[in-house]
Amino acid sequence: MLKRKATEKIRKWVHSKDKKCLIVQGARQTGKTYIIERFAEENYEELVEINFKQTPSAMDIFTGDLTVDNMVMAMRFRFPEKKIIPGKTMIFLDEIQECQEAVTSLKFWATDNRFDVLASGSLLGIDYKRASSYPVGYVDYLKMYGLDFEEFLWGMGISQDLTESLSTYLHTKTVIPEAIHSQMMHYYRQYTATGGMPEAVQKYVDTRDFREVDRVQRNLLQGYQYDIAHYATAEEKVKAEKCYLSLAKQLLEKENHKFQYKEVEHGGRAQKYFSSIEWLLRADIVHLSRLVTDIRFDLDDYARDDFFRAYTTDMSLLMAMKDFSFKQHIVENTLAGNSKGGIYECAVADALYKKGYLLYFYKNETTKKEIDVIIQKDDQVLPIEVKSGNTRAGSLRSLMKNHKDICCGYKFADSNTGASEDRIITLPLYMAAFI
């Protein structure tokens, strides 16, 4: 069983005061259902699990009066083997977007507060199938992603105390011992090639066979394509899939990683495809990094919605869009050209996305100065350049000279921790997971 950070977050929710219902959200196949089931097994006497896709007839439980006593009584009739005792039973409503009445019921479970109720569901169904929304003020949220690099290391047998020690090098800005650094870069390349989808990581942990990992990745990608075909409106199905499958080309084959509609289709224009990108974004199938016209707080005030980079929600899916040899080149560190720079920009963006940061980038067409990723942390702007080697961060250096108000910038590179110069901190690529 892969150890996930979400488990501890669920534990904190269980022991929190004035607990509401917990909604676990995230892209498909990120492990939401599995984590909840395992947590219930280890912490409750019983689990009442209702999957509304698998058992649509269970929607009857939520017809009529939505009092907790009525719903519990209906559950007992449907599951006579269950005792359903407060404090000892977890109630798990999976694929809840399929039942609007179950969504509405969360208000009454939270108000009653006798039972621990978790729900999980796809943003696809919530946003597009029924346009339902959760009762404001009665739910807490937990966003689940694929495994980050630290969770991957746990899966590979590296203990948590050792991974936590890596963050001390980040905070102290000290050089990492070469024996540790070289091993971490080796693991990082394996992680980049595998991605963070739990099934892909588990397959690699079990087999160490990238051909088996490749098979899993391609199955996952097919599942995402099925979701687009199943949930998108008739007018968006083909366009959304074309946009999605263009991401590898957009990010790994061009020097300019800005999303370009002409890469989707010859002569493609925003007028035709922008609604498809919007659909993919709202369905939690892509995430975006938006261009900013100025680098100052608050970045959102300077962000443009019409200029962006689009990323897959996990590297596993990007890997599935490339042939098998691409993974081999990553692991053996033999990538060259745009692909090498592109893949590590994607990996750093992936790490920051999984930390919950909104992503931005900057490019000045006149000066040709470009900042790969910009985030906001503690109300401060944090510019980041990503280098697949250890070349100079010219754009970042220029930015820091012209913006004395920015406390620091990061250069993530295929190198060890470097001396801070001009408020620029050089760190190994894998340290993005610990920001």
N, C-alpha and C positions, 0 to 999 in steps of 0.2 A: 504493500500500500504506500503510495507516494504521500509524503508529508506536505501539507499545504498550510499556508499562513491563514487562510480563511477559517480553518478549524478553530484557531485561537480567537478570532474575531467573533465567531458564533458563541464560543464559551463566554466571552465578555458580555455579549448580549444577554445570554441566559441569566447571568448574575447581576445585570444592571437593575437599578431602581426604576420604577415607573416604566416597566418594559412594555413596548408596543409589539405588534406583529413584525416579523422580519421578512423583508423581500430580498431574495438573493437573485440578482440580475447578472447578465453576462451573455456573451456570444455562445452559440451552440457548441457542445462538446468540450466545454472548459472545465467540467467536473462538478457542476453545481449539485446535481442529484446524488452523485456518488458520495460527496463530502457530507451532505446532510444525512444520508442513510447511515454512514459509518459513525457519525457523531451520535445519532440517536441510539444505535446499537450499544455504544460505549457509555452512554450517560442517562438512559431512560429504561424503564422496565418494559415499555412497549412503544411501538411506532404505528400510528394510523396514517397510512400514505394513500392519497388519492391522486391518480394521474388522469386528468380530464381528457387527454388525447387517447390514452389506452382504454379508459373506462368511461365513456361519455354518459352512460346511464347513471353514474354517480352524481351527475348534476341535480338529480331529483332531491338530494339531501338539502339543497339550498333553495328549494321552491317553498313558497309559503312564508310564514313568519321566520325572520332570521334572528330569533333569540338563541342564545348559546344553548339553553336547555333543549330547545327543539332540535337544533342541529346535532347535538350530542346524542339525543335519543334516536334520531334517524341513522346516525353512524353505528349505534349499537345494534339496531335492527339489521343493517347491512353487513356489519362485521360482528356477528354474535360472539366470536371468540375473544373479542377485545373488551377490556374492562373500562378503559378510558377514564382514568383517574387523574385529577388535577395534580400537577407536580411530578407525576410518574409516567405520563403519556405525552409524547410529542405528536402534534398534528401537522402533517406535511401535505400541503396542497400544491402539487406539481402541475406544470403546464396550465397555470391558473388563468392565463389569458383566454382560454377556451370557454370559461364560464364566468360571465359578467356578474352573476349573483354571488359567486364565491368571492370575487373581488370586493363587492359591496359588503360582504359578511365580515371582512377584516376589521371594519370599524367596530362591530359588535363583539368580536373576540377580544379586541384591544381594550374596549371599555369594561368588559366583564373581568378580564385579567386573571382568570383561574388557570388557563391552559397556555402552554408555549406553542404558538402557531407560527410556522414558517411557510413561506410560499416561494415558488420559483416559476419562472416562465420566460419565454422568448419575447424580445421586443418586437419581433415580427408580428406576432398575433395581436399584441397589445396595441401597436400603432396603426395597423392596417386592416386587420380582420374585423375587429369590433370597436376600435377607437376608444377603448376603455381606459380609465385612469384609476390609480389607487386612492383611497380616501385620505386626503391631506390631514396630517396631524395624528394619524393613527398607525402609521407604519414607520419602521426604520429600514434603511437600505444597506445592502452589502453588494458591491460590484465584484464579480469574480472574473479573473483573466486566466489565460494559460499560465503555466509555471514561469516564474522569473528565474534568473540565473542562480540565485541563492537556493531556491527550491530544487532546481536541477542538480546542484551540488549535493544537496541532502539525498536526493535519489541515487546519486552515484556513490553514496557512502561517506561523504564528508560531513562530520558532525557539526551541529549548530554552533558550538563554541568556537570552532575553527573558522566558520564563515563569518561569525560576528567579529572575530579578530581582524578580518580584512577591513572592516569599516573603521577600525582604529587607525589604519594607515591612511585612510581618506581624511579623517579628522585632523591627524597630526601632520599630514602632507609629507610623510617620510618615505624613503625608498623601501620597497618591498624586497625582502631577501630573494635573490635570483632563483633559488630552488623552488620557492613558493610561486613567484611570478611566472616562471616558465610553465609550471604545471597548470596554473590558472588559465594562461593563454591557450594551453592545449584543451582544457575543459571548455573554455569559451568558444573555441572553434567547433567543438563537438555540439555544444548547445545551439550555436547559430545554425548549424546544418540540420539539427533535429527540430528546432523550434520548441515551443512550450506547451503544445496541446498534450494533455495527460496521456492519451493513448499512444502517441508517438514517443513520448519520453519513456513510458513504461516499456514499450517494445525495445527501445535502445538499452535501457537498464537490464532487461532480461536477456537480450541476444547479442548486444554490441554489433549488430549487423545492420548497416545502413540500407541494404536492399529491403530488409523487412520494414525499416522505418519509412522508406520511400513508398512502399505499398500502403502503409497506414496513412501517410500524408495525402496520397492521391485519393484514397477513399474519403478522407475528410473533405477534400476540395470538391469531390462529387456531391457530397452531402450539402455543402453550401450552394452549389449550383442547383441542386434540387429545391432548396429553400427559396431561391430566387424564382425558380419556375413555378413553385407552389403558391407563394404568397404575393409576389409582385402582380400589379394590375396587368391586364393583357397588353396595354400599350408600353409597359416598362420592361416586360420579361426579357426580351432579346437585347434591348439597349443596356439594361443593368448588368446582364451577364457579360456583354462585350466590354463594358467599362471595367468590370471586376477582373476579367482575364487579361486586361491590358496592363495591369499593375506591375508585373515583372518587367515588361518592356519600359514602362514609364520610369521605374526606379533603378533598374540595373543595366540598361543598355544605352541610356542617354546621359550626356554630361549634365544637362539641365533636368533636374528631377521634378520640376513643376508639372502638374498634371496637364496634359495637352490633348484636346479632343481629336486632333488630327492623327494621334496614335491609336485611337479607338477605331477610326474609320477614315479612309482617305477623304479629305474635305470635311471631316466632322467639325461641328460647331457647338458652342455652349447652348445655343438656342434649342438644339435637338437633345443634348445629353445631360444638361445640368440637373434636370429633374431626376434622372437615373442615379446620379451621384448623391443627391439629397435622399433618395430612397435607401440606397445602400448605407448611408450614414445613420439614418433614423432606425434602420433595421439592425444596427450594431454589426455590420458586416465589414465596414471600413472605418478608419478614423482619419482625421485630417490634420494637417499642419498648415496654418494660414499665413500668407505673406503680411508683414507689417510694414508700414511706410515710415515708421520712426521707432526707435528702440528706447522706450521709456515707459514707466508705469502710468497708467494701466494699459498693457499691450492690446487688450481687446478694443480699446478706443481707436487704435491705429490699424486694426486688422481688416483685410479685404476678403470678402466672401467669394470673389470671383477669381482669385489667384491662390492656389493651394497645392499641396502635395497630399496624395492619398496613399494610405498604408493599409495592408491587411491587419486584422486584429491580432494576428499571431504569425510568427516567422514560419511555423509549420506549413501554413497555407501558401506563403510566398515561395517556399521551397518546392511545393507541389507544382508550381507553374513553370519550373525549370526542369531540365532533364537530369538524370541521376548523376552524371559526371560533375555537375555544379557542386553538389555536396562534397564530392571527393576533392575538388579543388579548394574548397573552404577548409576542410580538415587538414589538408596537406599544405595549406598556405601558398598555393600556386595561382591564385586568381590574379588577373592583371587588368589594367585599363579601367573603364567606367564601372565594371562589375565589382571590382574590389572596393572602390570608394563607396559605391551605392549600397553594397550589402552591409557595411559597417555603419553607414548612416541609418539604414533601416533598423539595425540591431540596437543602436543607441536610442532611436526614437521609440522602439518597442519597449525598451527598459523603462523609459520615462513615462510612456503611456500606461504601463502596468503599475507605476507608482501613483497614477491618478493626475498627472500634470496635463494641462492643456498645452499643445505644441504650436509654436510659431516659427517662422524663418524670415530672413531679411535678404534682399538682393537689390543692389543699386546698379541699374543697367548702364549708367554713365561711367561710374568708377569701376564697375565689375567687382565690387566688394560684396561678399556673400557670407552670411552667418547661417550655418546648417540648421541649427535648432536653437530656439530661445524659449525659456520657461520663466515662470514667476515663482519665487520661493520666499516666504516670509515678507511679502510685499516688496521684494527686490527683483529687478530684472537680472536674469542669469543667462548670458550668451554662451553658446557652445559651438566649437568647431570639432569636426570628426575627421581624423586622419588615419587612413589605412596603413600608413607607414609612420615615420616620425619627422615629417617635413614641417617647415615653419608655418605657423598660423598667421599669415599676413593680414587677412581681413580682420581677424579678431584683435590683432595687435593695433591695427589702425583704429578700430572701434574704441578700444580702451584708452587710447591717447586722446581721442576726441570726446569721450564721455567720462569725465572724471567722477561723475556721480554714480557710476556703476561700480559696485564694491569689488567684483572679481568676475573672471570668465574662466571657463574650463576648455582645455584642449584634451580630448580623448584620442589616444594614439596607440599604435602597436609598439609600445615601449613601456618602460617602468615609470614610476613617479619622477617628475622632473622639478627642478628648482622653480619657484614662483618668480616670474619676471613680468614687469608691467601689469601686475595684478592678474596675470594669467597662470592658472594652475594646470600643469600637465599630469594626466593620470592615465593608467592603462584602460583600454576599451572596456574591460569587464567591470570597472568601477562605476560605470553608469548605473548598475543595478543597486548601488548602495547610496546614491544621492538622496 
